[in-house]
Amino acid sequence: MNNMLEQSRLRAVGALGQQIWLDNLSRNLLASGQLAQLIAADGIQGLTSNPAIFHHAIRHDAAYQAALPQLRTSLATPEARFEALVLPDVQRACDLFAPLYRESDGKAGFVSFEVSPRLSHDIDGTIAAARRLWAAIDRPNAMIKIPATPAGIAALEEVIYAGINVNMTLIFTASQIQAVRAAHRRGLARRLQDTASVQRIASVASVFISRIDVAVDALLENSADESAVALRGRAAMAAARIAYHDWKNDGGFAVFAAFGATPQWLLWASTGTKHPDQRDVRYVEGLIGPHTINTVPDATLAAFRDHGEAAATLLDTDIDADRAVMAQLARHGIDLETVGQQLLSAGLLQFEQAFDQLLALVE
C-alpha cells in the first residue's frame, strides 16, 4: 500500500498537466533498471543532464572507469573520450523514453545533452556543436541543451531552423525568457518561409528557481525591516508564476500552432531546496501547472515520493500578489535582472569548471 501511495504522488503531478523530468543520468541508472522503473512505475516523462552530473557519474560509476583505458588508446582528445563514454547512455535513455515520445505525439519523453560550456559565447561554435551532437545521438527525442547567453540565444534561432530540439538552460530573468521565446519563433518562421515542416520540433525554456531565492535572500537578510523579512523565499516563485502567466496569455504562437508546431514550454530547473528551514519539496509543490515541466534531482524526487502533495497551484491566478512581491523587492533596491545576470555568470562558471574537471578524469 505504501509503495502505491508513493507512486501515486508522482503520477498525480502528471495528471495535473505537468511533466516531471529526472535531473540525472549515469550508466548505473540505466544498467540497474532504475530509470526504466521510474518511467514505468512513477511516470517520469523526461531526463536532463549537465557537466556536473556527468562529472559525478564518471568519477563514481565503475562502468565508466572500466571503459577508459581503451578510449585513451583509441581517441586523442578528452572531449572525444567523454562523448564516447556518455553518448551511448544518452541514446539508451532516449530509447527507454521512445514509447512515451511516440504516444505523446512528440510532446514528452525527451533526454537533454548539453553542448560544451566552453562555447557559451560562441554563436557559430554552438550551432556546429548542436548539429554534430544531434547527428551523433540520432534520436528524435534527444534535446540539445544550450545556455541562454546572448550567443546561445542567437544560436537557438539557427538550431531550431535546422529542425533540432533545444533545451535553453540557465535562464534567470524575464528578459532572457522573452529573448529565448523570440529566437525560437524566428527559427520556426524561417522554416515556414521555406515551406518546411514545423511539427515535432520541441523546445523548452529552463528557468532556474532556487538559486534566485538564495541570491535575493542574501540581499534581504541584513535588513531589520519587517517587510524585507516577509519577502524572503518569495522572489523565485513569484517570478516563475509571472513568467507562466505571460506565457499562457501570449497569443503570438497561434500562427505556428496552426501549422502543427509545439509551443516552447517553461521548465522549472534548480528545484532542490537549498535552505534547511524550508520544506524540501516546496519548489515542486508550489509550481505545478498545465504545460510545464519540473526537473528534479534524486533527493527531491525521493522526498516528493515520501511526503509531497500533488495539487493544482495558483500558478497564474494570483498574479497581482506576485507583481506586488516584485514591486516590494524593487523598493528594497533589488533588481531581479541584475541578480539574474550575476547568477548566469556564476552558473556558466560552475558548468565550465565541472566540464574541465570531468575532462581531467578522462585525460
C-alpha positions in Angstrom: 0.0 0.0 0.0 2.8 2.4 0.9 4.5 1.8 -2.5 1.3 2.5 -4.3 1.0 5.7 -2.4 4.5 6.8 -3.3 3.9 6.1 -6.9 0.6 8.0 -6.9 2.2 11.2 -5.7 4.4 11.4 -8.8 1.8 10.2 -11.2 -0.7 12.7 -9.8 1.5 15.6 -10.9 1.3 14.3 -14.5 -2.5 14.1 -14.2 -2.4 17.8 -13.4 -0.7 18.5 -16.7 2.9 18.9 -15.6 5.8 16.6 -16.7 8.4 15.5 -14.1 11.8 15.0 -15.5 14.7 13.4 -13.7 17.8 15.6 -13.3 20.4 12.8 -13.5 22.0 10.3 -15.9 24.6 7.6 -15.4 25.3 4.1 -16.8 24.4 2.6 -13.5 21.0 4.3 -13.6 20.4 2.5 -16.9 22.0 -0.8 -16.2 20.3 -1.2 -12.8 16.9 -0.8 -14.4 16.2 2.2 -12.1 15.4 4.6 -15.0 13.1 2.0 -16.6 11.4 1.7 -13.2 11.0 5.4 -12.8 9.3 5.6 -16.2 7.0 2.6 -15.7 6.1 3.0 -12.0 6.5 6.7 -11.3 5.6 8.2 -14.6 8.8 10.1 -15.1 8.5 11.8 -18.5 12.0 13.0 -19.4 15.5 13.5 -18.3 18.2 16.2 -18.2 21.9 16.1 -17.8 24.7 18.6 -17.4 28.5 18.6 -16.9 28.2 18.5 -13.1 26.0 15.4 -13.4 28.5 13.6 -15.7 31.5 14.6 -13.6 29.9 12.8 -10.7 28.9 9.8 -12.7 32.3 9.3 -14.4 34.1 9.7 -11.1 31.9 7.2 -9.2 30.5 4.8 -11.8 32.8 1.8 -12.2 31.5 1.1 -15.6 32.9 4.3 -16.9 36.2 3.7 -15.3 36.5 0.2 -16.9 35.9 1.7 -20.4 38.5 4.5 -20.1 41.8 2.6 -20.9 40.6 1.6 -24.4 39.3 5.1 -25.1 42.6 6.7 -24.1 44.3 4.5 -26.7 41.8 5.0 -29.5 40.7 8.7 -29.1 43.1 11.6 -29.0 41.2 14.3 -27.1 39.5 14.2 -23.7 36.3 15.7 -25.1 36.1 12.9 -27.7 36.6 10.3 -24.9 33.9 12.0 -22.8 31.4 11.9 -25.6 32.3 8.3 -26.5 31.6 7.4 -22.8 28.3 9.1 -22.3 26.6 9.4 -25.7 25.7 5.7 -25.8 24.0 6.2 -22.5 22.1 9.2 -23.8 20.9 7.0 -26.7 19.9 4.3 -24.3 17.9 6.7 -22.2 16.2 8.1 -25.4 15.3 4.5 -26.4 13.7 4.0 -23.0 11.6 7.1 -23.4 10.8 6.4 -27.1 7.4 4.8 -26.4 6.3 7.8 -24.4 7.6 10.1 -27.1 5.5 8.3 -29.7 2.4 8.1 -27.6 2.5 11.8 -26.7 3.0 12.8 -30.4 6.4 14.1 -29.7 5.5 16.2 -26.6 7.2 14.1 -23.9 10.0 11.6 -23.5 13.0 13.9 -24.1 16.6 13.4 -23.0 18.8 16.5 -22.8 22.5 16.7 -23.5 24.5 19.9 -23.3 26.9 21.5 -25.7 30.4 22.3 -24.3 30.2 25.1 -21.7 33.3 26.5 -23.4 31.0 27.6 -26.3 28.7 29.7 -24.2 29.9 32.9 -26.0 30.5 31.4 -29.4 27.5 31.5 -31.8 29.0 29.5 -34.7 30.6 27.0 -32.4 27.3 26.4 -30.6 25.4 25.9 -33.8 28.1 23.5 -35.1 28.1 21.5 -31.8 24.4 21.3 -31.7 24.3 19.9 -35.3 27.1 17.4 -34.6 25.6 16.2 -31.3 22.1 15.9 -32.8 23.5 13.7 -35.6 25.7 11.7 -33.2 22.8 10.9 -30.8 20.5 10.2 -33.8 17.3 10.0 -31.8 14.1 12.1 -32.4 13.6 12.6 -28.7 17.1 13.9 -28.0 17.2 17.5 -26.9 20.4 19.7 -27.2 21.0 22.0 -24.2 22.3 25.5 -24.9 22.9 28.2 -22.3 20.8 31.3 -22.6 23.7 33.7 -23.1 23.3 36.3 -26.0 25.4 33.9 -28.1 23.3 30.9 -27.2 20.1 32.8 -27.9 21.4 33.8 -31.3 22.3 30.2 -32.0 18.8 29.0 -30.9 17.2 30.5 -34.0 19.6 28.7 -36.3 19.3 25.4 -34.4 15.5 25.5 -34.4 15.7 26.4 -38.1 17.7 23.2 -38.6 14.9 21.2 -37.0 16.8 20.3 -33.8 15.1 20.0 -30.4 16.5 22.5 -27.9 16.6 23.0 -24.1 17.6 26.6 -23.4 19.2 26.5 -20.0 20.5 28.8 -17.3 17.6 31.2 -17.6 17.2 33.6 -14.6 15.5 36.7 -15.9 12.4 37.9 -17.7 14.5 39.4 -20.5 16.1 36.0 -21.1 12.7 34.3 -21.4 11.5 36.9 -23.8 14.6 36.7 -26.0 14.6 32.9 -26.0 10.9 32.9 -27.0 11.5 35.3 -29.8 14.5 33.4 -31.2 12.5 30.1 -31.1 9.8 31.7 -33.2 12.2 33.3 -35.6 13.6 29.8 -36.3 10.1 28.4 -36.9 9.1 31.4 -39.1 12.1 30.8 -41.3 11.1 27.1 -41.7 7.6 28.2 -42.7 9.0 30.6 -45.2 10.9 27.7 -46.7 7.8 25.6 -46.7 9.5 23.2 -44.3 7.6 21.4 -41.5 7.5 22.9 -38.0 6.0 19.7 -36.5 7.8 17.8 -33.8 10.5 20.4 -33.2 10.5 20.7 -29.4 12.0 23.4 -27.2 11.9 24.2 -23.5 13.0 27.3 -21.6 14.7 26.2 -18.4 14.0 28.8 -15.7 16.2 28.3 -12.6 14.4 28.7 -9.4 16.1 28.1 -6.0 19.3 29.9 -6.9 17.2 33.1 -7.3 15.9 32.8 -3.8 19.4 32.1 -2.4 20.7 35.3 -4.0 17.8 37.5 -3.2 17.5 36.3 0.4 21.2 37.1 0.9 20.5 40.7 -0.1 17.5 40.8 2.3 19.0 39.1 5.3 20.7 42.1 6.8 17.6 44.3 6.8 15.7 44.8 10.0 12.7 46.0 8.1 9.8 43.6 8.6 8.7 43.9 5.0 12.1 42.7 3.9 11.9 39.7 6.2 8.5 38.8 4.8 9.9 38.7 1.3 12.5 36.0 2.0 11.9 32.9 -0.1 9.3 34.5 -2.3 11.1 36.1 -5.2 11.8 32.9 -7.3 8.3 31.5 -7.4 6.7 34.9 -7.9 8.9 35.5 -10.9 8.1 32.0 -12.2 4.4 32.5 -11.9 4.6 35.8 -13.7 6.5 34.1 -16.5 3.9 31.4 -16.7 1.1 34.0 -16.8 2.8 35.8 -19.6 3.4 32.6 -21.5 -0.2 31.4 -21.1 -1.6 34.8 -22.2 0.7 35.2 -25.2 -1.3 34.7 -28.4 1.7 35.1 -30.6 2.3 31.4 -31.1 -1.1 30.8 -32.7 0.2 31.1 -36.2 2.8 28.4 -35.6 0.3 26.2 -33.8 -1.9 26.3 -36.9 0.9 24.5 -38.8 1.3 21.9 -36.0 4.2 23.4 -34.1 4.7 22.6 -30.4 4.9 25.6 -28.1 8.1 26.2 -26.1 7.2 25.1 -22.6 8.6 26.6 -19.4 10.7 24.2 -17.5 11.5 24.7 -13.8 15.1 23.9 -13.0 17.2 24.1 -9.9 14.2 22.9 -7.8 16.0 21.3 -5.0 15.6 23.4 -1.8 18.8 24.9 -0.6 17.6 26.4 2.7 17.4 24.0 5.6 14.4 25.7 7.2 12.3 25.4 4.0 10.1 22.5 3.0 12.3 20.2 0.8 9.7 19.9 -1.9 8.4 23.5 -1.9 9.6 24.2 -5.4 7.9 21.1 -6.8 4.6 21.6 -4.9 4.5 25.3 -5.5 4.9 25.3 -9.3 2.5 22.6 -10.5 0.6 23.7 -13.6 -0.5 22.5 -17.0 2.0 22.6 -19.9 5.1 23.0 -17.6 8.0 20.7 -16.7 9.8 20.3 -13.4 13.3 18.8 -13.4 14.0 17.2 -10.0 17.3 15.8 -8.6 17.3 12.4 -7.0 17.0 13.7 -3.4 14.0 15.9 -4.3 12.3 13.0 -6.2 12.7 10.8 -3.1 11.4 13.5 -0.8 8.3 14.0 -3.0 7.6 10.3 -3.1 7.7 10.3 0.7 5.7 13.4 1.6 5.0 15.5 -1.5 1.5 16.9 -2.2 0.3 16.9 -5.8 -2.3 19.6 -6.1 -3.0 22.3 -8.7 -1.3 25.5 -7.6 -2.2 29.2 -8.1 0.3 29.2 -10.9 -1.3 32.1 -12.8 -4.4 33.1 -10.7 -2.8 35.3 -8.1 -0.7 37.3 -10.4 -1.3 40.7 -8.6 0.2 39.3 -5.5 3.3 38.1 -7.4 3.7 41.5 -9.0 3.4 43.1 -5.6 6.3 41.0 -4.5 8.4 42.3 -7.4 7.4 45.9 -6.5 8.4 45.4 -2.9 11.8 43.9 -3.9 12.4 46.9 -6.1 11.6 49.2 -3.1 14.4 47.4 -1.3 16.8 48.1 -4.1 16.7 44.6 -5.5 16.6 44.3 -9.3 16.0 40.7 -10.5 17.5 41.4 -13.9 20.8 42.4 -12.2 20.6 39.4 -9.8 19.8 37.1 -12.8 22.8 38.3 -14.8 25.1 37.6 -11.8 23.6 34.1 -11.5 24.1 33.4 -15.2 27.8 34.3 -14.9 28.1 32.1 -11.8 26.2 29.2 -13.5 28.4 29.4 -16.6 31.5 29.3 -14.4 30.2 26.4 -12.4 29.5 24.3 -15.5 32.8 25.3 -17.1 34.6 24.2 -14.0 32.6 20.9 -13.9 33.4 20.3 -17.6 37.1 20.9 -17.1 37.1 18.6 -14.1 35.3 15.8 -16.0 37.7 16.1 -18.9 40.6 15.8 -16.5 39.1 12.5 -15.4 39.3 11.1 -18.9 42.8 12.5 -19.9 
